[in-house]
Amino acid sequence: MNTGDTAPDFTLKDGGGGDWSLSNYKGHTVVLLFYPGDNTPVCTAQMCSVRDHWSEYQATGAGVVGISTDTVESHKGFAEKNELPLTLLSDPDGKVSALYGMKSWLPGRSARGVVVIDKEGKIAYHKVQPLSLFRQADEDVLAAIKRAA
């Protein structure tokens, strides 16, 4: 997966059990925040940081979603517990994570990474944190969104 490539379409279940499809966001910038798992220290800090910067994310006009291999039920509880404003998508078999090059050293988990898809459906930014111990700063993600707009 390289910048400039067409983003592969996918459909996953959201925390409410509904379908979320990338194809529904054609003409919009979309941010995919891949993370290893709900209720873990670094992932919780990452998603809460997005929550704390939510007005800045909203100001970009981009759609922002989190993706991990956790279940719909886990996502629902995690989002409620931490008052997360973003949609969390369940990738239980890791197919979407693999499709976007988010290979983790943790079995059954996604790597931590960020993908920004521009309005034309092209990958504008792709960053993987292979060890998943460090998260990308919101400022870096926001800058990548602005460059893609």
N, C-alpha and C positions, 0 to 999 in steps of 0.2 A: 504494500500500500504506500503510494507516494503522493506528494502534493501534485495536483493537476489531474489525478485519476478521477474517474466518475465514482461517486460514493455508491456502494452496493445498497440496494433497497432491502428492507427487512420489516417484519412486523413482530412485535413482542407484546406481552401482557404488561399493563401498568399496575401500580399498587392497588387499584380498585378492581382489577380483573378484566378491564377493557382492553381492546386492541389499540396499539399505537404503531402507526406505520410511517416510515420516513417519507414515502411517496406523498403523503398528505401535506408535506411541508415544502413542496416545490415552490420556488420563487421566494423562499425565506432562508435566512442563515440559521443553521442548526448546530448546536454544540452537544457532542456526546462525551460525557464524563464517565469513563470506565473506572471501576474501583473493585477491589477484591471482595469486600463483604460488609454487610450491615453490622452495626454494633461492635466494631473493632476500633481501637483507639485512633489510628491514623485516618481511617475512612470516616469515622464520626467527625473528627476535626475538619476533614476536607469538606464534607457536606454541610457542616455548620458554618464554615467559612463562606461557602457559596450563599447560604441563607443570610449571613450577616452582610454580604455585599449584593444582595438580591436586587436592590434598586439600581445598582450600576449595571447588572446583567440585563435587567428589563429595559434600561435606557438604550441598549444596543439594538433592541428589537429582535434579537435572536431567540429562538426556541432552545431551551436548555434542559437536557435530561440526564439522569444518572443511570448507569447500566452495570449490573453485577449478576452473578450466577445465583443469587439468593432468590427465594420464592416470593410470589406475590404477597403472601401473608407476612413474610418477614419484612418486605418493603413497606407494607401498610403500617405495621407497628413501629418500624424505624422512623418513618416520616412523621407519624403522629407524636412519638416520644420526643423528637427533636424539632418539631414544628417546621419541617422542611417545605418550602414553597415549590420546589421543582418536582417534576414527575420522575419517578423511579421505575425503571423497566427491568423485568425479570428475564434473564438469559440462562435458563436452567441447564441447558446442555452445552453452553459456551460457544454455540455456532456463530453468533454475531460477534462475540469477542474475538474468535479466531478469524472471522472474515475481515475484521478491521486490524488484525495484527497485534492484538492485545494478549499475547501469550505470556502466561505467568509461570513462575517456578513453583507456585503453590498448586497442587493437584486440585482440579475442579473449580478453580478460581480464574477470574480475569486479572490481567495486569492492571496497574493504575496507568491511565493515559487519557489524553484529550484529543478529540478530533473535531475540527471546525469544518463544516460543509457550507460552501457559499451558495448564493441564490441560484446559480446555474447547476447545482448538484455536484460540484467538483470539490475534492478534498483541498482545502486551503491551508490546513495546519494539521499535523499529525505528530504527536509526541507520546512516547511510551516510557514509563519508568519501570524497567524490567524487575528491579528488586521490590518495588511497591512500598518501600519504607518511607519514601519521601513523596510529598505531593507538590504539584505545581502551584505557584503563587497565583492568586486570583488576578493580580495585576497583569501577569503574563498571558493568562487566558483571555482577559478582557482586551488586551492589546491585539491578540490574534483575531478575535471577533471583529474588532474595528478595522483591521487590515482586510478582512474578507468581505466586509460590507460594501 
